[in-house]
Protein backbone atom coordinates (compact mmCIF):
# COMPACT_ATOMS: atom_id res chain seq x y z
CA UNK A 1 0.00 0.00 0.00
CA UNK A 2 2.82 2.37 0.88
CA UNK A 3 4.61 1.51 -2.38
CA UNK A 4 1.46 2.25 -4.35
CA UNK A 5 1.14 5.65 -2.62
CA UNK A 6 4.77 6.52 -3.38
CA UNK A 7 4.31 5.58 -7.03
CA UNK A 8 1.18 7.72 -7.21
CA UNK A 9 3.08 10.72 -5.83
CA UNK A 10 5.87 10.20 -8.35
CA UNK A 11 3.34 10.04 -11.17
CA UNK A 12 1.60 13.18 -9.90
CA UNK A 13 4.88 15.11 -9.68
CA UNK A 14 5.92 13.90 -13.13
CA UNK A 15 2.57 14.99 -14.55
CA UNK A 16 2.95 18.37 -12.80
CA UNK A 17 6.41 19.03 -14.25
CA UNK A 18 5.26 17.84 -17.68
CA UNK A 19 2.35 20.29 -17.50
CA UNK A 20 4.67 23.15 -16.46
CA UNK A 21 7.03 22.32 -19.33
CA UNK A 22 4.16 22.25 -21.82
CA UNK A 23 2.75 25.57 -20.57
CA UNK A 24 6.21 27.20 -20.73
CA UNK A 25 6.71 25.94 -24.28
CA UNK A 26 3.32 27.34 -25.32
CA UNK A 27 4.15 30.70 -23.70
CA UNK A 28 7.43 30.91 -25.62
CA UNK A 29 6.05 29.78 -28.98
CA UNK A 30 2.88 31.88 -28.78
CA UNK A 31 4.73 34.93 -27.44
CA UNK A 32 3.87 37.30 -30.37
CA UNK A 33 0.16 36.64 -29.82
CA UNK A 34 0.00 36.29 -26.04
CA UNK A 35 1.84 39.50 -25.10
CA UNK A 36 -0.63 41.83 -26.89
CA UNK A 37 -3.51 39.70 -25.56
CA UNK A 38 -2.31 40.06 -21.97
CA UNK A 39 -1.68 43.80 -22.31
CA UNK A 40 -5.15 44.22 -23.84
CA UNK A 41 -6.67 42.13 -21.05
CA UNK A 42 -5.01 44.25 -18.35
CA UNK A 43 -6.19 47.46 -20.00
CA UNK A 44 -9.71 46.05 -20.27
CA UNK A 45 -9.65 45.16 -16.56
CA UNK A 46 -8.43 48.66 -15.77
CA UNK A 47 -11.19 50.41 -17.74
CA UNK A 48 -14.07 48.02 -17.06
CA UNK A 49 -15.36 50.09 -14.07
CA UNK A 50 -15.55 53.13 -16.36
CA UNK A 51 -17.55 51.14 -18.89
CA UNK A 52 -19.90 49.88 -16.18
CA UNK A 53 -20.40 53.42 -14.89
CA UNK A 54 -21.14 54.79 -18.37
CA UNK A 55 -23.54 51.95 -19.09
CA UNK A 56 -25.60 52.99 -16.07
CA UNK A 57 -26.38 56.16 -18.02
CA UNK A 58 -27.60 54.10 -21.00
CA UNK A 59 -24.44 54.40 -23.08
CA UNK A 60 -24.22 51.45 -25.50
CA UNK A 61 -21.52 48.95 -24.61
CA UNK A 62 -19.64 49.37 -27.90
CA UNK A 63 -19.41 53.13 -27.31
CA UNK A 64 -18.07 52.72 -23.77
CA UNK A 65 -15.47 50.29 -25.09
CA UNK A 66 -14.35 52.75 -27.75
CA UNK A 67 -14.15 55.57 -25.18
CA UNK A 68 -11.90 53.38 -23.02
CA UNK A 69 -9.75 52.57 -26.05
CA UNK A 70 -9.36 56.25 -26.91
CA UNK A 71 -8.36 57.05 -23.33
CA UNK A 72 -5.72 54.33 -23.36
CA UNK A 73 -4.36 55.58 -26.70
CA UNK A 74 -4.18 59.13 -25.34
CA UNK A 75 -2.24 57.92 -22.31
CA UNK A 76 0.21 55.81 -24.34
CA UNK A 77 0.51 58.56 -26.96
CA UNK A 78 1.36 61.10 -24.27
CA UNK A 79 4.06 58.82 -22.87
CA UNK A 80 5.56 58.24 -26.32
CA UNK A 81 5.49 61.96 -27.17
CA UNK A 82 7.14 62.88 -23.88
CA UNK A 83 9.98 60.39 -24.23
CA UNK A 84 10.50 61.26 -27.89
CA UNK A 85 10.95 64.96 -27.17
CA UNK A 86 13.10 64.38 -24.08
CA UNK A 87 15.27 61.80 -25.85
CA UNK A 88 15.84 64.17 -28.76
CA UNK A 89 17.06 66.86 -26.36
CA UNK A 90 19.28 64.40 -24.54
CA UNK A 91 20.74 63.08 -27.81
CA UNK A 92 21.60 66.62 -28.93
CA UNK A 93 23.86 66.99 -25.86
CA UNK A 94 25.78 63.75 -26.43
CA UNK A 95 28.54 65.63 -28.27
CA UNK A 96 29.22 67.93 -25.34
CA UNK A 97 28.92 64.93 -23.06
CA UNK A 98 31.62 63.19 -25.07
CA UNK A 99 33.95 66.19 -24.79
CA UNK A 100 33.45 66.37 -21.04
CA UNK A 101 34.02 62.64 -20.73
CA UNK A 102 37.27 62.90 -22.70
CA UNK A 103 38.48 65.70 -20.42
CA UNK A 104 37.59 63.65 -17.35
CA UNK A 105 39.42 60.60 -18.67
CA UNK A 106 42.43 62.72 -19.67
CA UNK A 107 42.66 64.17 -16.17
CA UNK A 108 42.33 60.72 -14.62
CA UNK A 109 44.98 59.27 -16.93
CA UNK A 110 47.41 62.09 -16.19
CA UNK A 111 47.04 61.67 -12.44
CA UNK A 112 47.27 57.89 -12.70
CA UNK A 113 50.44 58.06 -14.79
CA UNK A 114 51.95 60.59 -12.39
CA UNK A 115 51.11 58.36 -9.44
CA UNK A 116 52.62 55.25 -11.05
CA UNK A 117 55.62 57.09 -12.54
CA UNK A 118 54.95 55.64 -16.01
CA UNK A 119 53.77 58.25 -18.51
CA UNK A 120 52.85 55.64 -21.14
CA UNK A 121 50.83 53.33 -18.89
CA UNK A 122 47.52 54.83 -20.08
CA UNK A 123 47.49 55.83 -23.75
CA UNK A 124 45.09 58.77 -24.13
CA UNK A 125 44.66 58.50 -27.90
CA UNK A 126 43.44 54.93 -27.65
CA UNK A 127 41.07 55.73 -24.79
CA UNK A 128 39.63 58.82 -26.47
CA UNK A 129 39.11 56.98 -29.76
CA UNK A 130 37.30 54.21 -27.90
CA UNK A 131 35.11 56.76 -26.09
CA UNK A 132 34.36 58.55 -29.35
CA UNK A 133 33.31 55.29 -30.99
CA UNK A 134 31.25 54.42 -27.92
CA UNK A 135 29.34 57.71 -27.99
CA UNK A 136 28.87 57.50 -31.75
CA UNK A 137 27.52 53.98 -31.49
CA UNK A 138 25.33 54.97 -28.57
CA UNK A 139 23.84 57.79 -30.64
CA UNK A 140 22.93 55.32 -33.36
CA UNK A 141 21.64 52.82 -30.81
CA UNK A 142 19.60 55.55 -29.13
CA UNK A 143 18.02 56.55 -32.44
CA UNK A 144 17.39 52.96 -33.50
CA UNK A 145 16.05 52.08 -30.06
CA UNK A 146 13.67 55.02 -30.18
CA UNK A 147 12.42 53.94 -33.62
CA UNK A 148 11.95 50.36 -32.44
CA UNK A 149 10.19 51.54 -29.31
CA UNK A 150 7.85 53.72 -31.36
CA UNK A 151 7.16 50.85 -33.77
CA UNK A 152 6.47 48.53 -30.85
CA UNK A 153 3.99 50.96 -29.31
CA UNK A 154 2.29 51.43 -32.68
CA UNK A 155 2.05 47.67 -33.00
CA UNK A 156 0.55 47.46 -29.52
CA UNK A 157 -1.98 50.14 -30.42
CA UNK A 158 -3.00 48.12 -33.47
CA UNK A 159 -3.83 45.32 -31.09
CA UNK A 160 -5.83 47.73 -28.92
CA UNK A 161 -8.86 46.58 -30.85
CA UNK A 162 -8.65 43.57 -28.55
CA UNK A 163 -9.41 45.91 -25.68
CA UNK A 164 -12.73 46.80 -27.30
CA UNK A 165 -13.59 43.14 -27.77
CA UNK A 166 -12.63 42.26 -24.19
CA UNK A 167 -14.79 45.08 -22.85
CA UNK A 168 -17.76 44.24 -25.07
CA UNK A 169 -17.68 40.53 -24.28
CA UNK A 170 -16.52 40.76 -20.64
CA UNK A 171 -19.73 39.17 -19.31
CA UNK A 172 -19.46 36.29 -21.77
CA UNK A 173 -15.79 35.78 -20.84
CA UNK A 174 -16.78 35.57 -17.16
CA UNK A 175 -19.49 33.02 -17.93
CA UNK A 176 -17.03 31.00 -20.01
CA UNK A 177 -14.56 30.93 -17.12
CA UNK A 178 -17.27 29.75 -14.73
CA UNK A 179 -18.32 26.97 -17.13
CA UNK A 180 -14.74 25.94 -17.91
CA UNK A 181 -13.80 25.69 -14.22
CA UNK A 182 -16.28 23.37 -12.61
CA UNK A 183 -17.19 24.08 -9.02
CA UNK A 184 -19.22 26.41 -6.86
CA UNK A 185 -20.20 29.24 -9.22
CA UNK A 186 -20.55 31.80 -6.45
CA UNK A 187 -17.13 30.98 -5.00
CA UNK A 188 -15.46 30.92 -8.42
CA UNK A 189 -17.04 34.23 -9.38
CA UNK A 190 -15.83 35.72 -6.10
CA UNK A 191 -12.28 34.53 -6.82
CA UNK A 192 -12.35 35.91 -10.38
CA UNK A 193 -13.65 39.28 -9.20
CA UNK A 194 -10.94 39.43 -6.49
CA UNK A 195 -8.26 38.63 -9.06
CA UNK A 196 -9.58 41.41 -11.30
CA UNK A 197 -9.51 43.76 -8.33
CA UNK A 198 -5.92 42.78 -7.57
CA UNK A 199 -4.87 43.53 -11.16
CA UNK A 200 -6.75 46.83 -11.15
CA UNK A 201 -5.29 47.89 -7.81
CA UNK A 202 -1.82 46.89 -8.95
CA UNK A 203 -1.96 48.89 -12.20
CA UNK A 204 -3.50 51.99 -10.62
CA UNK A 205 -1.15 51.76 -7.64
CA UNK A 206 1.96 51.40 -9.79
CA UNK A 207 0.83 54.35 -11.92
CA UNK A 208 0.41 56.52 -8.81
CA UNK A 209 3.80 55.39 -7.47
CA UNK A 210 5.39 56.38 -10.79
CA UNK A 211 3.81 59.84 -10.61
CA UNK A 212 4.99 60.35 -7.02
CA UNK A 213 8.53 59.16 -7.79
CA UNK A 214 8.68 61.27 -10.96
CA UNK A 215 7.69 64.38 -8.99
CA UNK A 216 10.17 63.66 -6.17
CA UNK A 217 12.97 62.82 -8.61
CA UNK A 218 12.35 65.97 -10.63
CA UNK A 219 12.45 68.22 -7.56
CA UNK A 220 15.61 66.58 -6.24
CA UNK A 221 17.50 66.63 -9.55
CA UNK A 222 16.45 70.20 -10.28
CA UNK A 223 17.60 71.19 -6.78
CA UNK A 224 20.99 69.63 -7.55
CA UNK A 225 21.07 71.49 -10.89
CA UNK A 226 21.28 68.31 -13.00
CA UNK A 227 20.53 68.95 -16.66
CA UNK A 228 17.67 66.96 -18.26
CA UNK A 229 16.27 66.49 -14.77
CA UNK A 230 12.75 65.78 -16.03
CA UNK A 231 13.95 63.08 -18.43
CA UNK A 232 16.07 61.34 -15.78
CA UNK A 233 13.30 61.67 -13.19
CA UNK A 234 10.54 60.12 -15.31
CA UNK A 235 12.90 57.50 -16.76
CA UNK A 236 13.93 56.32 -13.29
CA UNK A 237 10.31 56.39 -12.06
CA UNK A 238 9.07 54.22 -14.95
CA UNK A 239 11.91 51.75 -14.48
CA UNK A 240 10.56 51.26 -10.96
CA UNK A 241 8.00 48.94 -12.60
CA UNK A 242 10.76 46.30 -12.51
CA UNK A 243 11.61 46.00 -8.79
CA UNK A 244 15.21 45.94 -7.55
CA UNK A 245 16.77 46.03 -11.05
CA UNK A 246 14.86 49.01 -12.47
CA UNK A 247 15.67 51.51 -9.68
CA UNK A 248 19.36 50.58 -9.88
CA UNK A 249 19.50 51.21 -13.64
CA UNK A 250 17.45 54.38 -13.28
CA UNK A 251 19.88 55.86 -10.74
CA UNK A 252 23.07 54.99 -12.62
CA UNK A 253 22.32 57.17 -15.66
CA UNK A 254 21.87 60.54 -13.85
CA UNK A 255 24.79 59.72 -11.52
CA UNK A 256 27.12 59.10 -14.48
CA UNK A 257 25.81 62.21 -16.22
CA UNK A 258 26.52 64.30 -13.10
CA UNK A 259 29.98 62.73 -12.80
CA UNK A 260 30.89 63.74 -16.35
CA UNK A 261 29.17 67.11 -16.66
CA UNK A 262 29.76 68.56 -13.17
CA UNK A 263 33.06 69.81 -11.79
CA UNK A 264 32.56 68.33 -8.34
CA UNK A 265 32.16 64.78 -7.06
CA UNK A 266 29.49 66.00 -4.66
CA UNK A 267 26.93 66.02 -7.49
CA UNK A 268 27.07 62.30 -8.41
CA UNK A 269 27.47 61.46 -4.73
CA UNK A 270 24.34 63.47 -3.93
CA UNK A 271 22.42 61.78 -6.76
CA UNK A 272 23.34 58.30 -5.49
CA UNK A 273 22.46 59.17 -1.88
CA UNK A 274 19.12 60.64 -2.96
CA UNK A 275 18.13 57.55 -4.95
CA UNK A 276 19.10 55.27 -2.07
CA UNK A 277 16.88 57.29 0.29
CA UNK A 278 13.92 57.60 -2.09
CA UNK A 279 14.00 53.91 -3.01
CA UNK A 280 14.07 52.92 0.65
CA UNK A 281 11.14 55.25 1.31
CA UNK A 282 9.30 53.87 -1.71
CA UNK A 283 9.84 50.23 -0.73
CA UNK A 284 8.71 50.59 2.87
CA UNK A 285 6.18 53.45 2.73
CA UNK A 286 4.89 54.47 -0.69
CA UNK A 287 4.28 51.16 -2.48
CA UNK A 288 2.85 49.21 0.50
CA UNK A 289 0.36 52.00 1.29
CA UNK A 290 -0.66 52.75 -2.30
CA UNK A 291 -0.45 49.43 -4.12
CA UNK A 292 -1.57 47.59 -1.01
CA UNK A 293 0.04 44.95 1.14
CA UNK A 294 -2.49 42.37 0.04
CA UNK A 295 -1.17 42.29 -3.53
CA UNK A 296 2.48 42.45 -2.52
CA UNK A 297 4.76 39.49 -3.13
CA UNK A 298 7.88 38.88 -1.10
CA UNK A 299 11.25 39.73 -2.70
CA UNK A 300 12.23 36.12 -3.38
CA UNK A 301 9.21 35.43 -5.59
CA UNK A 302 9.39 38.90 -7.12
CA UNK A 303 12.96 38.29 -8.30
CA UNK A 304 11.96 34.81 -9.46
CA UNK A 305 9.08 36.31 -11.45
CA UNK A 306 11.47 38.80 -13.08
CA UNK A 307 13.94 36.10 -14.10
CA UNK A 308 11.25 33.74 -15.41
CA UNK A 309 9.46 36.58 -17.20
CA UNK A 310 12.68 37.68 -18.87
CA UNK A 311 13.41 34.09 -19.90
CA UNK A 312 9.96 33.54 -21.38
CA UNK A 313 8.87 36.94 -22.76
CA UNK A 314 11.89 39.22 -22.44
CA UNK A 315 11.34 42.77 -21.17
CA UNK A 316 7.56 42.43 -21.48
CA UNK A 317 7.73 39.35 -19.29
CA UNK A 318 9.72 41.20 -16.62
CA UNK A 319 6.80 43.64 -16.38
CA UNK A 320 3.86 41.26 -16.81
CA UNK A 321 5.00 38.36 -14.67
CA UNK A 322 4.93 40.48 -11.51
CA UNK A 323 1.13 41.04 -11.64
CA UNK A 324 0.83 37.40 -12.77
CA UNK A 325 2.51 36.37 -9.53
CA UNK A 326 0.22 38.66 -7.54
CA UNK A 327 -2.78 37.07 -9.27
CA UNK A 328 -1.53 33.58 -8.45
CA UNK A 329 -1.04 34.59 -4.82
CA UNK A 330 -4.63 35.87 -4.64
CA UNK A 331 -5.91 32.60 -6.13
CA UNK A 332 -3.81 30.54 -3.73
CA UNK A 333 -5.13 32.56 -0.79
CA UNK A 334 -8.72 31.74 -1.77
CA UNK A 335 -8.28 27.98 -2.29
CA UNK A 336 -7.84 25.90 0.85
CA UNK A 337 -5.46 23.35 -0.69
CA UNK A 338 -3.25 26.13 -2.11
CA UNK A 339 -3.15 28.45 0.92
CA UNK A 340 0.34 27.29 1.99
CA UNK A 341 1.71 28.47 -1.38
CA UNK A 342 -0.04 31.81 -1.01
CA UNK A 343 1.48 32.12 2.46
CA UNK A 344 5.06 31.52 1.30
CA UNK A 345 4.63 33.94 -1.61
CA UNK A 346 3.59 36.71 0.78
CA UNK A 347 5.33 35.42 3.87
CA UNK A 348 6.56 38.86 4.92
CA UNK A 349 3.02 39.93 5.74
CA UNK A 350 1.63 39.62 9.25
CA UNK A 351 -1.06 37.00 9.47
CA UNK A 352 -3.44 36.39 12.31
CA UNK A 353 -3.31 32.80 13.58
CA UNK A 354 -6.47 30.77 13.26
CA UNK A 355 -8.40 30.48 16.43
C-alpha positions in Angstrom: 0.0 0.0 0.0 2.8 2.4 0.9 4.6 1.5 -2.4 1.5 2.3 -4.4 1.1 5.6 -2.6 4.8 6.5 -3.4 4.3 5.6 -7.0 1.2 7.7 -7.2 3.1 10.7 -5.8 5.9 10.2 -8.3 3.3 10.0 -11.2 1.6 13.2 -9.9 4.9 15.1 -9.7 5.9 13.9 -13.1 2.6 15.0 -14.6 2.9 18.4 -12.8 6.4 19.0 -14.3 5.3 17.8 -17.7 2.4 20.3 -17.5 4.7 23.2 -16.5 7.0 22.3 -19.3 4.2 22.3 -21.8 2.8 25.6 -20.6 6.2 27.2 -20.7 6.7 25.9 -24.3 3.3 27.3 -25.3 4.2 30.7 -23.7 7.4 30.9 -25.6 6.1 29.8 -29.0 2.9 31.9 -28.8 4.7 34.9 -27.4 3.9 37.3 -30.4 0.2 36.6 -29.8 0.0 36.3 -26.0 1.8 39.5 -25.1 -0.6 41.8 -26.9 -3.5 39.7 -25.6 -2.3 40.1 -22.0 -1.7 43.8 -22.3 -5.1 44.2 -23.8 -6.7 42.1 -21.0 -5.0 44.2 -18.4 -6.2 47.5 -20.0 -9.7 46.0 -20.3 -9.7 45.2 -16.6 -8.4 48.7 -15.8 -11.2 50.4 -17.7 -14.1 48.0 -17.1 -15.4 50.1 -14.1 -15.5 53.1 -16.4 -17.6 51.1 -18.9 -19.9 49.9 -16.2 -20.4 53.4 -14.9 -21.1 54.8 -18.4 -23.5 51.9 -19.1 -25.6 53.0 -16.1 -26.4 56.2 -18.0 -27.6 54.1 -21.0 -24.4 54.4 -23.1 -24.2 51.5 -25.5 -21.5 49.0 -24.6 -19.6 49.4 -27.9 -19.4 53.1 -27.3 -18.1 52.7 -23.8 -15.5 50.3 -25.1 -14.4 52.8 -27.8 -14.1 55.6 -25.2 -11.9 53.4 -23.0 -9.7 52.6 -26.0 -9.4 56.2 -26.9 -8.4 57.1 -23.3 -5.7 54.3 -23.4 -4.4 55.6 -26.7 -4.2 59.1 -25.3 -2.2 57.9 -22.3 0.2 55.8 -24.3 0.5 58.6 -27.0 1.4 61.1 -24.3 4.1 58.8 -22.9 5.6 58.2 -26.3 5.5 62.0 -27.2 7.1 62.9 -23.9 10.0 60.4 -24.2 10.5 61.3 -27.9 10.9 65.0 -27.2 13.1 64.4 -24.1 15.3 61.8 -25.9 15.8 64.2 -28.8 17.1 66.9 -26.4 19.3 64.4 -24.5 20.7 63.1 -27.8 21.6 66.6 -28.9 23.9 67.0 -25.9 25.8 63.8 -26.4 28.5 65.6 -28.3 29.2 67.9 -25.3 28.9 64.9 -23.1 31.6 63.2 -25.1 34.0 66.2 -24.8 33.5 66.4 -21.0 34.0 62.6 -20.7 37.3 62.9 -22.7 38.5 65.7 -20.4 37.6 63.6 -17.3 39.4 60.6 -18.7 42.4 62.7 -19.7 42.7 64.2 -16.2 42.3 60.7 -14.6 45.0 59.3 -16.9 47.4 62.1 -16.2 47.0 61.7 -12.4 47.3 57.9 -12.7 50.4 58.1 -14.8 52.0 60.6 -12.4 51.1 58.4 -9.4 52.6 55.3 -11.1 55.6 57.1 -12.5 54.9 55.6 -16.0 53.8 58.3 -18.5 52.8 55.6 -21.1 50.8 53.3 -18.9 47.5 54.8 -20.1 47.5 55.8 -23.8 45.1 58.8 -24.1 44.7 58.5 -27.9 43.4 54.9 -27.6 41.1 55.7 -24.8 39.6 58.8 -26.5 39.1 57.0 -29.8 37.3 54.2 -27.9 35.1 56.8 -26.1 34.4 58.5 -29.3 33.3 55.3 -31.0 31.2 54.4 -27.9 29.3 57.7 -28.0 28.9 57.5 -31.7 27.5 54.0 -31.5 25.3 55.0 -28.6 23.8 57.8 -30.6 22.9 55.3 -33.4 21.6 52.8 -30.8 19.6 55.6 -29.1 18.0 56.6 -32.4 17.4 53.0 -33.5 16.1 52.1 -30.1 13.7 55.0 -30.2 12.4 53.9 -33.6 12.0 50.4 -32.4 10.2 51.5 -29.3 7.8 53.7 -31.4 7.2 50.8 -33.8 6.5 48.5 -30.8 4.0 51.0 -29.3 2.3 51.4 -32.7 2.0 47.7 -33.0 0.6 47.5 -29.5 -2.0 50.1 -30.4 -3.0 48.1 -33.5 -3.8 45.3 -31.1 -5.8 47.7 -28.9 -8.9 46.6 -30.8 -8.7 43.6 -28.6 -9.4 45.9 -25.7 -12.7 46.8 -27.3 -13.6 43.1 -27.8 -12.6 42.3 -24.2 -14.8 45.1 -22.9 -17.8 44.2 -25.1 -17.7 40.5 -24.3 -16.5 40.8 -20.6 -19.7 39.2 -19.3 -19.5 36.3 -21.8 -15.8 35.8 -20.8 -16.8 35.6 -17.2 -19.5 33.0 -17.9 -17.0 31.0 -20.0 -14.6 30.9 -17.1 -17.3 29.7 -14.7 -18.3 27.0 -17.1 -14.7 25.9 -17.9 -13.8 25.7 -14.2 -16.3 23.4 -12.6 -17.2 24.1 -9.0 -19.2 26.4 -6.9 -20.2 29.2 -9.2 -20.6 31.8 -6.5 -17.1 31.0 -5.0 -15.5 30.9 -8.4 -17.0 34.2 -9.4 -15.8 35.7 -6.1 -12.3 34.5 -6.8 -12.3 35.9 -10.4 -13.6 39.3 -9.2 -10.9 39.4 -6.5 -8.3 38.6 -9.1 -9.6 41.4 -11.3 -9.5 43.8 -8.3 -5.9 42.8 -7.6 -4.9 43.5 -11.2 -6.8 46.8 -11.2 -5.3 47.9 -7.8 -1.8 46.9 -9.0 -2.0 48.9 -12.2 -3.5 52.0 -10.6 -1.1 51.8 -7.6 2.0 51.4 -9.8 0.8 54.4 -11.9 0.4 56.5 -8.8 3.8 55.4 -7.5 5.4 56.4 -10.8 3.8 59.8 -10.6 5.0 60.4 -7.0 8.5 59.2 -7.8 8.7 61.3 -11.0 7.7 64.4 -9.0 10.2 63.7 -6.2 13.0 62.8 -8.6 12.3 66.0 -10.6 12.4 68.2 -7.6 15.6 66.6 -6.2 17.5 66.6 -9.6 16.5 70.2 -10.3 17.6 71.2 -6.8 21.0 69.6 -7.5 21.1 71.5 -10.9 21.3 68.3 -13.0 20.5 68.9 -16.7 17.7 67.0 -18.3 16.3 66.5 -14.8 12.7 65.8 -16.0 14.0 63.1 -18.4 16.1 61.3 -15.8 13.3 61.7 -13.2 10.5 60.1 -15.3 12.9 57.5 -16.8 13.9 56.3 -13.3 10.3 56.4 -12.1 9.1 54.2 -14.9 11.9 51.8 -14.5 10.6 51.3 -11.0 8.0 48.9 -12.6 10.8 46.3 -12.5 11.6 46.0 -8.8 15.2 45.9 -7.5 16.8 46.0 -11.0 14.9 49.0 -12.5 15.7 51.5 -9.7 19.4 50.6 -9.9 19.5 51.2 -13.6 17.4 54.4 -13.3 19.9 55.9 -10.7 23.1 55.0 -12.6 22.3 57.2 -15.7 21.9 60.5 -13.9 24.8 59.7 -11.5 27.1 59.1 -14.5 25.8 62.2 -16.2 26.5 64.3 -13.1 30.0 62.7 -12.8 30.9 63.7 -16.3 29.2 67.1 -16.7 29.8 68.6 -13.2 33.1 69.8 -11.8 32.6 68.3 -8.3 32.2 64.8 -7.1 29.5 66.0 -4.7 26.9 66.0 -7.5 27.1 62.3 -8.4 27.5 61.5 -4.7 24.3 63.5 -3.9 22.4 61.8 -6.8 23.3 58.3 -5.5 22.5 59.2 -1.9 19.1 60.6 -3.0 18.1 57.5 -5.0 19.1 55.3 -2.1 16.9 57.3 0.3 13.9 57.6 -2.1 14.0 53.9 -3.0 14.1 52.9 0.6 11.1 55.3 1.3 9.3 53.9 -1.7 9.8 50.2 -0.7 8.7 50.6 2.9 6.2 53.4 2.7 4.9 54.5 -0.7 4.3 51.2 -2.5 2.8 49.2 0.5 0.4 52.0 1.3 -0.7 52.8 -2.3 -0.5 49.4 -4.1 -1.6 47.6 -1.0 0.0 44.9 1.1 -2.5 42.4 0.0 -1.2 42.3 -3.5 2.5 42.5 -2.5 4.8 39.5 -3.1 7.9 38.9 -1.1 11.3 39.7 -2.7 12.2 36.1 -3.4 9.2 35.4 -5.6 9.4 38.9 -7.1 13.0 38.3 -8.3 12.0 34.8 -9.5 9.1 36.3 -11.5 11.5 38.8 -13.1 13.9 36.1 -14.1 11.2 33.7 -15.4 9.5 36.6 -17.2 12.7 37.7 -18.9 13.4 34.1 -19.9 10.0 33.5 -21.4 8.9 36.9 -22.8 11.9 39.2 -22.4 11.3 42.8 -21.2 7.6 42.4 -21.5 7.7 39.3 -19.3 9.7 41.2 -16.6 6.8 43.6 -16.4 3.9 41.3 -16.8 5.0 38.4 -14.7 4.9 40.5 -11.5 1.1 41.0 -11.6 0.8 37.4 -12.8 2.5 36.4 -9.5 0.2 38.7 -7.5 -2.8 37.1 -9.3 -1.5 33.6 -8.4 -1.0 34.6 -4.8 -4.6 35.9 -4.6 -5.9 32.6 -6.1 -3.8 30.5 -3.7 -5.1 32.6 -0.8 -8.7 31.7 -1.8 -8.3 28.0 -2.3 -7.8 25.9 0.9 -5.5 23.4 -0.7 -3.2 26.1 -2.1 -3.2 28.4 0.9 0.3 27.3 2.0 1.7 28.5 -1.4 0.0 31.8 -1.0 1.5 32.1 2.5 5.1 31.5 1.3 4.6 33.9 -1.6 3.6 36.7 0.8 5.3 35.4 3.9 6.6 38.9 4.9 3.0 39.9 5.7 1.6 39.6 9.2 -1.1 37.0 9.5 -3.4 36.4 12.3 -3.3 32.8 13.6 -6.5 30.8 13.3 -8.4 30.5 16.4 
